[in-house]
Amino acid sequence: MRVALVCPYSLSRRGGVQGQVVGLAAALTRSGHDVLVVAPLDPPRSRSRVATRSAGSAGTPGRDRPPGLSEEVGFVAAGRSLRIPVNGSQAPIALGPRSTWRAVRTLRSWRPDVIHVHEPFVPGVAWTALLTRIAPVVGTFHRSGSGALYRATRPLARIGWSRLDDAVAVSAAARATLTEVVGDRAARCELVPNGVDLDRFERAEPWPSDRPTLAFLGRHESRKGLAVLLEAFTGIGRDIGLWVIGTGPETASLRSRFGADERIEWCGSLGDDDVARRLAGAEIYVAPSIGGESFGVVLLEAMAASTAVVASDIEGYRLAAGDAAQLVTPGDPSALSAALSLLLDDPERRSSLVTAGRVRARELSVGLMAARYLARYERLISA
């Protein structure tokens, strides 16, 4: 089967949707299918082209490939992205006509059996692929939390919805958000949870540390709750460490406020292998987001790396973690500090969370997610 995966967000930047596209592409390829990923990539390349391999897949030269995408997966860069403020974050999307034309030209020349568009209503590459109608189109909706601008797109969203042959949401929260723009039509949107790449995290060699260490991974912006974690951490008066992985618009201000604490290591942006090693080396992974999370794949990544998880008690994280994480009130540094202190003092509780987390991660592996999507692709093709 020839499957085109279309991602509206730049694969140069780590993100939840990007990670799912990359993981799904690898899982489908391992299952023997021919996969092409079409997405923005930064910095811009001089051109993007479809290069035929012996197996009949498409791709671009190694220098044009995004980090983490398997060499066995075809890839075409759809141009440079712009960062657009959306839902408390910044979405790196490609809006120019050259990018959209490149996506259309690529899909027409490659002739997939099915086109799978992630976040179909995002302007640019995703929206263009949705309207192309070269093959049956599956749409996956990830977004949790709307806003005035999102609701203002109702007329366009309903046009786009009519072009989908199948629709999936990664969580009930994502489906509820979709309901705000397409109404009761969203009821036919079934749930297929996101998945975790077990192999990368289960095999990671733990990053060495000479003391118990917490880890945070995410963009440094308000909704991710890093400020809450840092305030909670300063209230824990013991010899522990904190690895802060990632960057963002709040990095400078947070380092100004908390940089004097020598227990905190500001790791910056890391490659996939080093991220897995840091998660595996941490005693506890902390996910302090205060909202806007449709599904917490990063929780599953930490669980697959055999790390105990403490997370905010929000819907997306409850869906991902099940009973395998310690949940705390979001946005409350005191509650988070108390929960972390109790867990650091209770090795049996940490061990039980690690065991439950491994089980939970296996229940939501990217391989199982790919199998669910394959069944949907086959139904569409046969119809």
C-alpha positions as a LaTeX table, in Angstrom:
\begin{tabular}{lrrr}
\hline
Residue & $x$ (\AA) & $y$ (\AA) & $z$ (\AA) \\
\hline
Met1 & 0.00 & 0.00 & 0.00 \\
Arg2 & 1.20 & 3.52 & $-0.81$ \\
Val3 & 0.41 & 5.92 & 2.05 \\
Ala4 & 1.05 & 9.67 & 1.95 \\
Leu5 & 1.27 & 11.29 & 5.40 \\
Val6 & 0.78 & 15.05 & 5.37 \\
Cys7 & 1.87 & 17.17 & 8.35 \\
Pro8 & 1.16 & 20.94 & 8.41 \\
Tyr9 & 3.89 & 21.63 & 10.99 \\
Ser10 & 7.61 & 21.86 & 10.30 \\
Leu11 & 9.45 & 18.62 & 11.03 \\
Ser12 & 12.51 & 20.66 & 12.01 \\
Arg13 & 10.81 & 21.30 & 15.33 \\
Arg14 & 9.89 & 18.68 & 17.91 \\
Gly15 & 6.16 & 18.59 & 18.63 \\
Gly16 & 3.34 & 16.21 & 19.41 \\
Val17 & 1.85 & 16.08 & 15.92 \\
Gln18 & 5.26 & 15.91 & 14.24 \\
Gly19 & 6.31 & 13.05 & 16.52 \\
Gln20 & 3.19 & 11.07 & 15.69 \\
Val21 & 3.70 & 11.51 & 11.95 \\
Val22 & 7.33 & 10.38 & 12.17 \\
Gly23 & 6.46 & 7.41 & 14.40 \\
Leu24 & 3.52 & 6.32 & 12.24 \\
Ala25 & 5.65 & 6.56 & 9.09 \\
Ala26 & 8.30 & 4.29 & 10.61 \\
Ala27 & 5.74 & 1.75 & 11.85 \\
Leu28 & 3.96 & 1.57 & 8.50 \\
Thr29 & 7.29 & 1.14 & 6.71 \\
Arg30 & 8.29 & $-1.69$ & 9.06 \\
Ser31 & 5.00 & $-3.37$ & 8.12 \\
Gly32 & 6.08 & $-3.41$ & 4.48 \\
His33 & 4.17 & $-0.40$ & 3.16 \\
Asp34 & 5.48 & 2.39 & 0.97 \\
Val35 & 5.27 & 5.71 & 2.84 \\
Leu36 & 5.81 & 9.31 & 1.79 \\
Val37 & 5.80 & 12.19 & 4.30 \\
Val38 & 5.01 & 15.69 & 3.02 \\
Ala39 & 5.66 & 18.54 & 5.48 \\
Pro40 & 7.45 & 21.88 & 5.88 \\
Leu41 & 11.13 & 21.78 & 6.79 \\
Asp42 & 13.46 & 24.51 & 8.10 \\
Pro43 & 15.84 & 25.87 & 7.00 \\
Pro44 & 14.50 & 26.03 & 3.43 \\
Arg45 & 16.11 & 23.82 & 0.81 \\
Ser46 & 16.84 & 24.88 & $-2.71$ \\
Arg47 & 14.28 & 22.45 & $-4.03$ \\
Ser48 & 12.22 & 19.40 & $-3.16$ \\
Arg49 & 11.79 & 16.44 & $-5.43$ \\
Val50 & 10.52 & 12.90 & $-5.55$ \\
Ala51 & 13.39 & 10.45 & $-5.91$ \\
Thr52 & 12.49 & 6.87 & $-6.81$ \\
Arg53 & 14.12 & 4.14 & $-4.75$ \\
Ser54 & 14.43 & 0.48 & $-5.68$ \\
Ala55 & 11.47 & $-0.30$ & $-3.48$ \\
Gly56 & 9.40 & 2.35 & $-5.21$ \\
Ser57 & 9.31 & 4.82 & $-2.33$ \\
Ala58 & 9.94 & 8.54 & $-2.53$ \\
Gly59 & 12.48 & 10.63 & $-0.73$ \\
Thr60 & 14.96 & 13.43 & $-0.80$ \\
Pro61 & 18.71 & 13.38 & $-0.24$ \\
Gly62 & 19.94 & 12.87 & 3.30 \\
Arg63 & 20.70 & 16.55 & 3.85 \\
Asp64 & 17.02 & 17.35 & 3.24 \\
Arg65 & 15.69 & 14.91 & 5.79 \\
Pro66 & 14.22 & 15.95 & 9.12 \\
Pro67 & 15.77 & 14.61 & 12.32 \\
Gly68 & 14.41 & 11.28 & 13.48 \\
Leu69 & 12.76 & 10.27 & 10.19 \\
Ser70 & 13.90 & 6.83 & 9.06 \\
Glu71 & 15.90 & 6.65 & 5.84 \\
Glu72 & 13.41 & 4.04 & 4.64 \\
Val73 & 10.62 & 6.60 & 4.65 \\
Gly74 & 10.16 & 8.89 & 1.66 \\
Phe75 & 10.14 & 12.61 & 2.41 \\
Val76 & 9.43 & 15.78 & 0.46 \\
Ala77 & 9.98 & 19.19 & 2.05 \\
Ala78 & 7.08 & 21.56 & 1.41 \\
Gly79 & 9.03 & 24.72 & 2.12 \\
Arg80 & 9.85 & 27.11 & 4.96 \\
Ser81 & 7.46 & 27.59 & 7.86 \\
Leu82 & 6.18 & 30.70 & 9.62 \\
Arg83 & 5.39 & 30.65 & 13.33 \\
Ile84 & 1.76 & 31.55 & 13.90 \\
Pro85 & 0.38 & 32.08 & 17.45 \\
Val86 & $-2.23$ & 29.36 & 18.08 \\
Asn87 & $-3.78$ & 27.94 & 21.26 \\
Gly88 & $-1.15$ & 29.38 & 23.59 \\
Ser89 & 1.72 & 28.19 & 21.42 \\
Gln90 & 3.37 & 28.96 & 18.08 \\
Ala91 & 2.54 & 26.70 & 15.13 \\
Pro92 & 5.31 & 26.42 & 12.48 \\
Ile93 & 3.24 & 26.15 & 9.28 \\
Ala94 & 3.96 & 26.79 & 5.59 \\
Leu95 & 1.49 & 29.24 & 4.03 \\
Gly96 & 3.10 & 30.32 & 0.77 \\
Pro97 & 1.66 & 29.33 & $-2.62$ \\
Arg98 & 4.93 & 27.63 & $-3.59$ \\
Ser99 & 4.62 & 25.32 & $-0.60$ \\
Thr100 & 1.04 & 24.37 & $-1.34$ \\
Trp101 & 1.78 & 23.85 & $-5.03$ \\
Arg102 & 4.74 & 21.64 & $-4.14$ \\
Ala103 & 2.50 & 19.49 & $-1.94$ \\
Val104 & $-0.11$ & 19.11 & $-4.72$ \\
Arg105 & 2.50 & 18.35 & $-7.36$ \\
Thr106 & 4.15 & 15.75 & $-5.13$ \\
Leu107 & 0.92 & 13.94 & $-4.31$ \\
Arg108 & $-0.19$ & 13.90 & $-7.93$ \\
Ser109 & 3.11 & 12.50 & $-9.17$ \\
Trp110 & 3.47 & 9.91 & $-6.40$ \\
Arg111 & $-0.13$ & 8.65 & $-6.70$ \\
Pro112 & $-0.80$ & 7.25 & $-3.21$ \\
Asp113 & $-3.53$ & 4.74 & $-2.42$ \\
Val114 & $-4.56$ & 6.84 & 0.57 \\
Ile115 & $-3.71$ & 10.31 & 1.90 \\
His116 & $-3.57$ & 10.73 & 5.68 \\
Val117 & $-3.71$ & 14.39 & 6.72 \\
His118 & $-2.92$ & 15.39 & 10.30 \\
Glu119 & $-4.78$ & 18.51 & 11.50 \\
Pro120 & $-6.65$ & 18.86 & 8.19 \\
Phe121 & $-8.06$ & 22.32 & 8.93 \\
Val122 & $-4.67$ & 23.98 & 9.41 \\
Pro123 & $-4.05$ & 26.39 & 6.49 \\
Gly124 & $-1.32$ & 25.60 & 4.02 \\
Val125 & $-0.06$ & 22.14 & 3.21 \\
Ala126 & $-2.70$ & 20.20 & 5.17 \\
Trp127 & $-5.65$ & 22.16 & 3.81 \\
Thr128 & $-4.32$ & 21.82 & 0.25 \\
Ala129 & $-3.92$ & 18.06 & 0.59 \\
Leu130 & $-7.45$ & 17.85 & 1.98 \\
Leu131 & $-8.87$ & 19.49 & $-1.14$ \\
Thr132 & $-6.72$ & 17.62 & $-3.66$ \\
Arg133 & $-8.88$ & 14.49 & $-3.86$ \\
Ile134 & $-6.23$ & 12.37 & $-5.58$ \\
Ala135 & $-7.03$ & 9.42 & $-3.31$ \\
Pro136 & $-9.25$ & 8.65 & $-0.29$ \\
Val137 & $-8.43$ & 11.08 & 2.53 \\
Val138 & $-8.17$ & 10.27 & 6.26 \\
Gly139 & $-8.00$ & 13.18 & 8.70 \\
Thr140 & $-6.62$ & 13.02 & 12.25 \\
Phe141 & $-7.52$ & 15.81 & 14.67 \\
His142 & $-5.08$ & 16.49 & 17.51 \\
Arg143 & $-5.99$ & 19.93 & 18.80 \\
Ser144 & $-7.44$ & 20.38 & 22.28 \\
Gly145 & $-8.87$ & 23.79 & 23.10 \\
Ser146 & $-10.34$ & 26.26 & 20.65 \\
Gly147 & $-10.61$ & 30.03 & 20.61 \\
Ala148 & $-12.35$ & 32.87 & 18.80 \\
Leu149 & $-10.15$ & 32.53 & 15.70 \\
Tyr150 & $-10.68$ & 28.76 & 15.52 \\
Arg151 & $-14.44$ & 29.12 & 15.85 \\
Ala152 & $-14.43$ & 31.85 & 13.19 \\
Thr153 & $-13.24$ & 29.27 & 10.66 \\
Arg154 & $-16.50$ & 27.28 & 10.89 \\
Pro155 & $-17.57$ & 27.84 & 7.26 \\
Leu156 & $-14.20$ & 26.70 & 5.89 \\
Ala157 & $-13.99$ & 23.83 & 8.38 \\
Arg158 & $-17.35$ & 22.49 & 7.24 \\
Ile159 & $-16.22$ & 22.59 & 3.63 \\
Gly160 & $-13.06$ & 20.71 & 4.61 \\
Trp161 & $-15.05$ & 18.21 & 6.66 \\
Ser162 & $-17.12$ & 17.32 & 3.59 \\
Arg163 & $-13.92$ & 16.35 & 1.76 \\
Leu164 & $-12.85$ & 13.76 & 4.34 \\
Asp165 & $-13.56$ & 10.10 & 3.67 \\
Asp166 & $-12.69$ & 9.15 & 7.26 \\
Ala167 & $-12.03$ & 11.15 & 10.43 \\
Val168 & $-10.24$ & 10.30 & 13.66 \\
Ala169 & $-9.53$ & 12.21 & 16.87 \\
Val170 & $-6.69$ & 11.36 & 19.22 \\
Ser171 & $-8.81$ & 11.98 & 22.32 \\
Ala172 & $-12.26$ & 12.96 & 23.54 \\
Ala173 & $-10.88$ & 16.46 & 24.18 \\
Ala174 & $-9.77$ & 16.74 & 20.55 \\
Arg175 & $-13.17$ & 15.56 & 19.36 \\
Ala176 & $-14.92$ & 18.09 & 21.62 \\
Thr177 & $-12.78$ & 20.85 & 20.12 \\
Leu178 & $-13.70$ & 19.66 & 16.62 \\
Thr179 & $-17.39$ & 19.77 & 17.59 \\
Glu180 & $-17.09$ & 23.52 & 18.07 \\
Val181 & $-16.50$ & 24.04 & 14.34 \\
Val182 & $-18.37$ & 21.18 & 12.63 \\
Gly183 & $-21.12$ & 20.59 & 15.20 \\
Asp184 & $-22.76$ & 17.20 & 15.62 \\
Arg185 & $-20.95$ & 15.90 & 12.55 \\
Ala186 & $-17.97$ & 15.27 & 14.82 \\
Ala187 & $-19.87$ & 12.39 & 16.46 \\
Arg188 & $-18.76$ & 10.10 & 13.62 \\
Cys189 & $-15.13$ & 10.91 & 14.42 \\
Glu190 & $-13.77$ & 7.79 & 16.14 \\
Leu191 & $-10.94$ & 7.83 & 18.69 \\
Val192 & $-7.49$ & 6.43 & 17.86 \\
Pro193 & $-5.06$ & 7.38 & 20.66 \\
Asn194 & $-1.54$ & 8.45 & 19.85 \\
Gly195 & 1.26 & 5.91 & 20.20 \\
Val196 & 4.79 & 5.73 & 21.57 \\
Asp197 & 7.89 & 4.37 & 19.83 \\
Leu198 & 8.74 & 1.71 & 22.41 \\
Asp199 & 12.05 & 0.58 & 20.93 \\
Arg200 & 13.78 & 3.97 & 21.14 \\
Phe201 & 12.95 & 4.48 & 24.82 \\
Glu202 & 13.17 & 0.93 & 26.11 \\
Arg203 & 16.70 & 0.55 & 24.72 \\
Ala204 & 17.98 & 3.97 & 25.78 \\
Glu205 & 21.11 & 3.94 & 27.94 \\
Pro206 & 20.29 & 6.07 & 31.03 \\
Trp207 & 22.07 & 9.41 & 31.20 \\
Pro208 & 24.38 & 9.31 & 34.25 \\
Ser209 & 23.57 & 11.39 & 37.34 \\
Asp210 & 25.18 & 11.44 & 40.78 \\
Arg211 & 21.90 & 12.27 & 42.54 \\
Pro212 & 18.17 & 11.70 & 42.07 \\
Thr213 & 17.09 & 13.82 & 39.13 \\
Leu214 & 13.79 & 15.10 & 37.76 \\
Ala215 & 13.25 & 15.76 & 34.05 \\
Phe216 & 11.07 & 18.18 & 32.10 \\
Leu217 & 10.67 & 18.08 & 28.31 \\
Gly218 & 8.69 & 20.64 & 26.36 \\
Arg219 & 8.49 & 24.07 & 24.83 \\
His220 & 9.07 & 26.87 & 27.34 \\
Glu221 & 5.69 & 28.58 & 27.11 \\
Ser222 & 2.99 & 29.31 & 29.63 \\
Arg223 & 0.68 & 26.37 & 28.95 \\
Lys224 & 3.48 & 23.82 & 29.48 \\
Gly225 & 3.74 & 24.85 & 33.14 \\
Leu226 & 7.53 & 24.97 & 33.40 \\
Ala227 & 7.30 & 28.02 & 35.68 \\
Val228 & 5.07 & 25.99 & 38.01 \\
Leu229 & 7.61 & 23.17 & 38.12 \\
Leu230 & 10.56 & 25.50 & 38.75 \\
Glu231 & 8.74 & 27.20 & 41.61 \\
Ala232 & 7.83 & 23.79 & 43.06 \\
Phe233 & 11.42 & 22.59 & 42.66 \\
Thr234 & 12.87 & 25.52 & 44.61 \\
Gly235 & 10.65 & 24.49 & 47.52 \\
Ile236 & 12.23 & 21.04 & 47.73 \\
Gly237 & 15.21 & 21.47 & 50.02 \\
Arg238 & 17.31 & 18.45 & 49.22 \\
Asp239 & 20.16 & 17.38 & 46.96 \\
Ile240 & 18.29 & 16.54 & 43.76 \\
Gly241 & 18.72 & 17.68 & 40.19 \\
Leu242 & 16.41 & 18.91 & 37.44 \\
Trp243 & 17.03 & 18.53 & 33.72 \\
Val244 & 15.12 & 21.18 & 31.76 \\
Ile245 & 15.00 & 19.99 & 28.14 \\
Gly246 & 13.80 & 22.31 & 25.39 \\
Thr247 & 13.62 & 26.03 & 24.67 \\
Gly248 & 10.93 & 28.60 & 23.98 \\
Pro249 & 9.77 & 32.19 & 24.40 \\
Glu250 & 9.96 & 32.02 & 28.21 \\
Thr251 & 13.47 & 30.52 & 28.44 \\
Ala252 & 15.30 & 33.79 & 29.11 \\
Ser253 & 12.87 & 35.04 & 31.75 \\
Leu254 & 12.77 & 31.68 & 33.53 \\
Arg255 & 16.56 & 31.42 & 33.58 \\
Ser256 & 16.70 & 34.93 & 34.98 \\
Arg257 & 14.36 & 33.95 & 37.82 \\
Phe258 & 15.66 & 30.45 & 38.59 \\
Gly259 & 19.13 & 30.28 & 37.01 \\
Ala260 & 20.92 & 30.79 & 40.34 \\
Asp261 & 19.82 & 27.31 & 41.46 \\
Glu262 & 22.83 & 25.18 & 40.55 \\
Arg263 & 20.77 & 22.00 & 40.83 \\
Ile264 & 19.01 & 22.93 & 37.57 \\
Glu265 & 20.66 & 21.98 & 34.27 \\
Trp266 & 19.30 & 23.87 & 31.28 \\
Cys267 & 19.83 & 21.30 & 28.54 \\
Gly268 & 18.42 & 23.22 & 25.57 \\
Ser269 & 17.20 & 21.36 & 22.52 \\
Leu270 & 18.47 & 17.78 & 22.31 \\
Gly271 & 18.46 & 15.11 & 19.62 \\
Asp272 & 16.08 & 12.18 & 19.88 \\
Asp273 & 18.67 & 9.78 & 21.28 \\
Asp274 & 19.78 & 12.18 & 24.02 \\
Val275 & 16.15 & 12.92 & 24.93 \\
Ala276 & 15.53 & 9.19 & 25.39 \\
Arg277 & 18.69 & 8.86 & 27.51 \\
Arg278 & 17.70 & 11.78 & 29.76 \\
Leu279 & 14.22 & 10.34 & 30.28 \\
Ala280 & 15.71 & 6.93 & 31.10 \\
Gly281 & 18.22 & 8.49 & 33.51 \\
Ala282 & 15.70 & 10.53 & 35.48 \\
Glu283 & 14.14 & 9.34 & 38.72 \\
Ile284 & 10.86 & 11.12 & 37.93 \\
Tyr285 & 9.53 & 12.72 & 34.77 \\
Val286 & 7.38 & 15.79 & 35.49 \\
Ala287 & 4.65 & 17.04 & 33.11 \\
Pro288 & 3.23 & 20.22 & 34.71 \\
Ser289 & 1.10 & 21.51 & 31.80 \\
Ile290 & $-1.84$ & 23.66 & 32.82 \\
Gly291 & $-4.02$ & 22.86 & 29.79 \\
Gly292 & $-4.21$ & 22.59 & 26.02 \\
Glu293 & $-2.97$ & 18.98 & 25.87 \\
Ser294 & $-5.15$ & 16.61 & 23.85 \\
Phe295 & $-2.93$ & 13.59 & 24.59 \\
Gly296 & 0.29 & 13.24 & 26.56 \\
Val297 & 2.60 & 11.12 & 24.41 \\
Val298 & 5.61 & 12.39 & 26.35 \\
Leu299 & 4.21 & 10.65 & 29.44 \\
Leu300 & 4.22 & 7.36 & 27.54 \\
Glu301 & 7.78 & 8.02 & 26.37 \\
Ala302 & 8.94 & 8.41 & 29.96 \\
Met303 & 7.01 & 5.27 & 30.96 \\
Ala304 & 8.63 & 3.29 & 28.14 \\
Ala305 & 12.00 & 4.52 & 29.46 \\
Ser306 & 11.14 & 3.01 & 32.89 \\
Thr307 & 10.72 & 6.35 & 34.64 \\
Ala308 & 8.04 & 7.23 & 37.18 \\
Val309 & 5.70 & 10.02 & 36.02 \\
Val310 & 4.11 & 12.93 & 37.89 \\
Ala311 & 1.67 & 14.90 & 35.74 \\
Ser312 & $-1.02$ & 17.54 & 35.94 \\
Asp313 & $-4.52$ & 16.21 & 36.40 \\
Ile314 & $-5.86$ & 17.33 & 33.00 \\
Glu315 & $-7.93$ & 15.34 & 30.54 \\
Gly316 & $-5.26$ & 14.69 & 27.93 \\
Tyr317 & $-2.83$ & 13.40 & 30.53 \\
Arg318 & $-5.45$ & 11.23 & 32.24 \\
Leu319 & $-6.22$ & 9.64 & 28.89 \\
Ala320 & $-2.57$ & 8.89 & 28.18 \\
Ala321 & $-1.48$ & 7.78 & 31.64 \\
Gly322 & $-4.45$ & 5.80 & 32.90 \\
Asp323 & $-3.53$ & 4.66 & 36.41 \\
Ala324 & 0.22 & 4.68 & 35.70 \\
Ala325 & 1.07 & 8.24 & 36.84 \\
Gln326 & 0.82 & 10.37 & 39.96 \\
Leu327 & $-1.60$ & 13.17 & 39.06 \\
Val328 & $-1.58$ & 16.58 & 40.78 \\
Thr329 & $-3.65$ & 19.76 & 40.63 \\
Pro330 & $-2.52$ & 21.80 & 37.59 \\
Gly331 & $-0.96$ & 25.21 & 38.20 \\
Asp332 & $-0.33$ & 24.60 & 41.93 \\
Pro333 & 3.40 & 24.70 & 42.83 \\
Ser334 & 2.78 & 23.68 & 46.45 \\
Ala335 & 0.80 & 20.59 & 45.46 \\
Leu336 & 3.43 & 19.63 & 42.90 \\
Ser337 & 6.27 & 20.13 & 45.39 \\
Ala338 & 4.50 & 17.95 & 47.97 \\
Ala339 & 3.79 & 15.20 & 45.44 \\
Leu340 & 7.41 & 15.13 & 44.25 \\
Ser341 & 8.76 & 15.05 & 47.80 \\
Leu342 & 6.49 & 12.18 & 48.79 \\
Leu343 & 7.43 & 10.17 & 45.70 \\
Leu344 & 11.16 & 10.78 & 46.20 \\
Asp345 & 10.77 & 9.39 & 49.73 \\
Asp346 & 8.80 & 6.33 & 48.61 \\
Pro347 & 10.85 & 3.94 & 46.43 \\
Glu348 & 8.10 & 1.32 & 46.51 \\
Arg349 & 5.58 & 3.76 & 45.06 \\
Arg350 & 8.07 & 4.81 & 42.37 \\
Ser351 & 8.70 & 1.18 & 41.50 \\
Ser352 & 4.98 & 0.46 & 41.20 \\
Leu353 & 4.56 & 3.46 & 38.90 \\
Val354 & 7.46 & 2.29 & 36.74 \\
Thr355 & 5.94 & $-1.18$ & 36.40 \\
Ala356 & 2.47 & 0.17 & 35.61 \\
Gly357 & 4.01 & 2.65 & 33.18 \\
Arg358 & 5.76 & $-0.03$ & 31.17 \\
Val359 & 2.46 & $-1.87$ & 30.80 \\
Arg360 & 0.64 & 1.32 & 29.82 \\
Ala361 & 3.23 & 2.24 & 27.19 \\
Arg362 & 2.91 & $-1.17$ & 25.57 \\
Glu363 & $-0.86$ & $-0.77$ & 25.46 \\
Leu364 & $-0.40$ & 2.43 & 23.44 \\
Ser365 & 2.56 & 1.57 & 21.22 \\
Val366 & 2.98 & 3.19 & 17.82 \\
Gly367 & 2.82 & $-0.30$ & 16.28 \\
Leu368 & $-0.71$ & $-0.83$ & 17.59 \\
Met369 & $-1.68$ & 2.66 & 16.44 \\
Ala370 & $-0.38$ & 1.89 & 12.95 \\
Ala371 & $-2.39$ & $-1.34$ & 12.85 \\
Arg372 & $-5.57$ & 0.59 & 13.67 \\
Tyr373 & $-4.90$ & 3.05 & 10.88 \\
Leu374 & $-4.05$ & 0.30 & 8.39 \\
Ala375 & $-7.44$ & $-1.27$ & 8.99 \\
Arg376 & $-9.07$ & 2.09 & 8.19 \\
Tyr377 & $-6.95$ & 2.58 & 5.06 \\
Glu378 & $-7.91$ & $-0.87$ & 3.77 \\
Arg379 & $-11.61$ & $-0.24$ & 4.29 \\
Leu380 & $-11.41$ & 3.00 & 2.34 \\
Ile381 & $-9.45$ & 1.47 & $-0.53$ \\
Ser382 & $-11.76$ & $-1.52$ & $-0.81$ \\
Ala383 & $-14.79$ & 0.78 & $-0.84$ \\
\hline
\end{tabular}
